Structures are given as C-alpha cells and as structure tokens.
C-alpha cells in the first residue's frame, strides 16, 4: 500500500494493543466511568480479547508517521 500523504510504499504489519485491550474510534475519548458505546461517532474496531493482545493488519509510513488500517471484513485486505 502507498502512503496517502507522500505516495511512498508503506511497511505492512499489525497495530496491536496492550494486553486485555480493544480498539475503538469516536469523536472524543470517553471518561473511565462512561459506556464507550454511547460516545458520539463510536465505531468498534476490535473486540476485547482478555488474556491476549488485540491486533489488526495495518501499514505504516515512517516518514509521515501515518498508520493506515482496515477493520471488520476489510481488515484482511490491507
């Protein structure tokens, strides 16, 4: 995959969490006592994986400090 900013080839690999983590996206980071699913613009990227690392295929551009990832069924195509 080419970087959307500079156009150079990106390194393929994985974006991964700390143990017991999950990735989500939203318009803002919810507080520790809020249900993240109620945050405006919430998108579940990965499920919680207790006892292991959560990961998604991703590409990284070192020069631009950009990471591109896909989630859901598209994740296998990066």
VEXMAR-895694 format. One line per 2 residues: their letters; for each residue y, z, x of N, C-alpha, C, O. Coordinates in nm, 2 decimals. Layout:
A) Y,Z,X,Y,Z,X,Y,Z,X,Y,Z,X; ... .
//
This chain:
XX) -0.12,0.00,0.09,0.00,0.00,0.00,0.12,0.00,0.09,0.13,0.07,0.19; 0.22,-0.07,0.05,0.35,-0.08,0.12,0.45,0.03,0.06,0.45,0.05,-0.06 .
XX) 0.53,0.08,0.15,0.63,0.18,0.11,0.73,0.12,0.02,0.78,0.01,0.05; 0.77,0.18,-0.09,0.87,0.12,-0.18,1.01,0.13,-0.13,1.10,0.06,-0.18 .
XX) 1.03,0.20,-0.02,1.16,0.21,0.04,1.18,0.12,0.16,1.28,0.04,0.16; 1.09,0.12,0.26,1.11,0.04,0.38,1.02,-0.08,0.38,1.04,-0.17,0.46 .
XX) 0.92,-0.09,0.30,0.82,-0.20,0.29,0.71,-0.20,0.39,0.63,-0.29,0.39; 0.71,-0.10,0.48,0.60,-0.09,0.58,0.48,-0.04,0.52,0.48,0.03,0.42 .
XX) 0.36,-0.06,0.59,0.23,-0.02,0.55,0.23,0.14,0.55,0.28,0.20,0.64; 0.18,0.20,0.44,0.17,0.34,0.43,0.03,0.39,0.47,-0.07,0.31,0.46 .
XX) 0.02,0.51,0.52,-0.11,0.57,0.55,-0.18,0.61,0.42,-0.12,0.68,0.34; -0.31,0.58,0.41,-0.38,0.62,0.29,-0.45,0.76,0.32,-0.49,0.78,0.44 .
XX) -0.46,0.84,0.22,-0.52,0.97,0.24,-0.52,1.05,0.11,-0.54,0.99,0.01; -0.50,1.18,0.12,-0.50,1.27,0.00,-0.39,1.37,0.00,-0.35,1.42,0.11 .
XX) -0.33,1.39,-0.11,-0.24,1.50,-0.13,-0.32,1.61,-0.19,-0.39,1.60,-0.29; -0.32,1.73,-0.13,-0.41,1.84,-0.17,-0.33,1.97,-0.18,-0.22,1.99,-0.12 .
XX) -0.39,2.06,-0.26,-0.32,2.19,-0.29,-0.38,2.30,-0.20,-0.48,2.28,-0.13; -0.32,2.42,-0.21,-0.38,2.53,-0.15,-0.50,2.57,-0.24,-0.51,2.51,-0.35 .
XX) -0.58,2.66,-0.20,-0.70,2.70,-0.28,-0.66,2.75,-0.42,-0.55,2.81,-0.43; -0.73,2.71,-0.52,-0.71,2.75,-0.66,-0.59,2.69,-0.72,-0.54,2.74,-0.82 .
XX) -0.53,2.59,-0.66,-0.41,2.52,-0.71,-0.44,2.41,-0.81,-0.55,2.36,-0.82; -0.33,2.36,-0.87,-0.33,2.24,-0.95,-0.20,2.18,-0.94,-0.10,2.25,-0.92 .
XX) -0.19,2.05,-0.96,-0.06,1.98,-0.96,-0.02,1.95,-1.10,-0.10,1.91,-1.18; 0.11,1.96,-1.12,0.18,1.92,-1.25,0.31,1.86,-1.21,0.36,1.88,-1.10 .
XX) 0.37,1.80,-1.31,0.51,1.74,-1.30,0.59,1.78,-1.42,0.53,1.79,-1.53; 0.72,1.81,-1.40,0.80,1.85,-1.51,0.95,1.83,-1.47,0.98,1.81,-1.35 .
XX) 1.04,1.84,-1.57,1.18,1.82,-1.54,1.23,1.94,-1.46,1.34,1.93,-1.39; 1.17,2.06,-1.47,1.21,2.18,-1.40,1.08,2.26,-1.37,0.98,2.24,-1.43 .
XX) 1.09,2.35,-1.27,0.98,2.43,-1.24,0.98,2.55,-1.33,1.08,2.63,-1.33; 0.87,2.58,-1.41,0.87,2.69,-1.50,0.86,2.82,-1.42,0.81,2.83,-1.31 .
XX) 0.91,2.93,-1.49,0.90,3.06,-1.43,0.76,3.11,-1.43,0.67,3.05,-1.49; 0.73,3.22,-1.35,0.59,3.26,-1.34,0.53,3.31,-1.47,0.41,3.32,-1.48 .
XX) 0.61,3.35,-1.57,0.56,3.40,-1.69,0.56,3.30,-1.80,0.53,3.33,-1.92; 0.61,3.18,-1.78,0.62,3.07,-1.88,0.49,2.99,-1.88,0.43,2.97,-1.77 .
XX) 0.46,2.93,-1.99,0.35,2.84,-2.00,0.40,2.71,-1.95,0.49,2.65,-2.02; 0.35,2.66,-1.84,0.40,2.53,-1.78,0.39,2.41,-1.88,0.47,2.32,-1.88 .
XX) 0.29,2.41,-1.97,0.27,2.30,-2.06,0.39,2.29,-2.16,0.41,2.19,-2.22; 0.47,2.40,-2.17,0.59,2.39,-2.26,0.71,2.35,-2.20,0.82,2.34,-2.26 .
XX) 0.71,2.32,-2.07,0.82,2.27,-1.99,0.86,2.13,-2.03,0.77,2.05,-2.04; 0.98,2.10,-2.04,1.03,1.96,-2.08,0.97,1.86,-1.98,0.99,1.88,-1.85 .
XX) 0.91,1.75,-2.02,0.86,1.65,-1.94,0.73,1.68,-1.87,0.70,1.61,-1.77; 0.66,1.78,-1.91,0.53,1.82,-1.84,0.43,1.71,-1.84,0.40,1.65,-1.94 .
XX) 0.37,1.69,-1.73,0.26,1.59,-1.71,0.16,1.66,-1.62,0.18,1.71,-1.51; 0.03,1.67,-1.67,-0.08,1.73,-1.60,-0.13,1.63,-1.50,-0.18,1.52,-1.54 .
XX) -0.12,1.66,-1.37,-0.16,1.57,-1.26,-0.31,1.59,-1.23,-0.39,1.50,-1.23; -0.34,1.72,-1.21,-0.48,1.76,-1.18,-0.51,1.89,-1.26,-0.42,1.96,-1.30 .
XX) -0.64,1.91,-1.28,-0.69,2.03,-1.34,-0.70,2.14,-1.24,-0.70,2.11,-1.12; -0.69,2.27,-1.28,-0.72,2.38,-1.19,-0.86,2.37,-1.14,-0.95,2.35,-1.22 .
XX) -0.87,2.40,-1.01,-1.01,2.40,-0.95,-1.03,2.53,-0.88,-0.99,2.54,-0.76; -1.08,2.62,-0.95,-1.10,2.76,-0.90,-1.20,2.75,-0.78,-1.31,2.70,-0.80 .
XX) -1.17,2.81,-0.67,-1.26,2.82,-0.56,-1.26,2.70,-0.47,-1.35,2.68,-0.38; -1.17,2.61,-0.49,-1.16,2.49,-0.40,-1.03,2.42,-0.40,-0.94,2.47,-0.47 .
XX) -1.01,2.32,-0.33,-0.88,2.25,-0.32,-0.88,2.14,-0.42,-0.97,2.06,-0.43; -0.77,2.13,-0.49,-0.74,2.01,-0.57,-0.68,1.90,-0.49,-0.60,1.93,-0.40 .
XX) -0.72,1.78,-0.51,-0.67,1.67,-0.44,-0.66,1.54,-0.52,-0.73,1.52,-0.62; -0.57,1.45,-0.48,-0.55,1.32,-0.55,-0.53,1.22,-0.43,-0.46,1.25,-0.33 .
XX) -0.59,1.10,-0.45,-0.56,1.00,-0.35,-0.41,0.97,-0.34,-0.34,0.96,-0.44; -0.36,0.94,-0.22,-0.22,0.92,-0.20,-0.19,0.84,-0.08,-0.28,0.82,0.01 .
XX) -0.07,0.78,-0.07,-0.03,0.71,0.05,0.10,0.77,0.10,0.18,0.82,0.02; 0.12,0.78,0.23,0.23,0.85,0.29,0.30,0.76,0.39,0.24,0.69,0.47 .
XX) 0.43,0.75,0.39,0.52,0.68,0.48,0.59,0.79,0.57,0.67,0.86,0.52; 0.55,0.79,0.70,0.61,0.89,0.79,0.75,0.86,0.81,0.83,0.96,0.82 .
XX) 0.79,0.74,0.82,0.93,0.70,0.85,1.03,0.74,0.73,1.14,0.78,0.76; 0.98,0.73,0.61,1.07,0.76,0.49,1.04,0.89,0.43,1.12,0.93,0.34 .
XX) 0.94,0.96,0.47,0.90,1.09,0.41,0.87,1.07,0.26,0.92,1.15,0.19; 0.80,0.97,0.23,0.77,0.94,0.09,0.61,0.95,0.07,0.54,0.90,0.15 .
XX) 0.57,1.01,-0.04,0.43,1.01,-0.07,0.42,0.95,-0.21,0.49,0.98,-0.30; 0.33,0.85,-0.22,0.30,0.78,-0.35,0.16,0.82,-0.39,0.07,0.81,-0.32 .
XX) 0.15,0.86,-0.52,0.02,0.89,-0.57,0.00,0.84,-0.71,0.10,0.81,-0.78; -0.12,0.83,-0.75,-0.16,0.79,-0.89,-0.24,0.91,-0.94,-0.31,0.97,-0.87 .
XX) -0.24,0.93,-1.07,-0.32,1.03,-1.13,-0.40,0.97,-1.25,-0.37,0.86,-1.30; -0.49,1.05,-1.30,-0.58,1.00,-1.41,-0.67,0.89,-1.37,-0.71,0.89,-1.25 .
XX) -0.70,0.80,-1.45,-0.79,0.69,-1.42,-0.73,0.60,-1.31,-0.81,0.53,-1.24; -0.60,0.59,-1.29,-0.54,0.51,-1.19,-0.56,0.57,-1.05,-0.54,0.50,-0.95 .
XX) -0.59,0.70,-1.04,-0.60,0.76,-0.91,-0.70,0.70,-0.81,-0.68,0.70,-0.69; -0.80,0.63,-0.86,-0.90,0.57,-0.78,-0.85,0.44,-0.72,-0.91,0.38,-0.63 .
XX) -0.74,0.39,-0.77,-0.69,0.26,-0.72,-0.59,0.26,-0.61,-0.54,0.15,-0.57; -0.54,0.38,-0.57,-0.44,0.39,-0.46,-0.50,0.35,-0.33,-0.43,0.35,-0.23 .
//
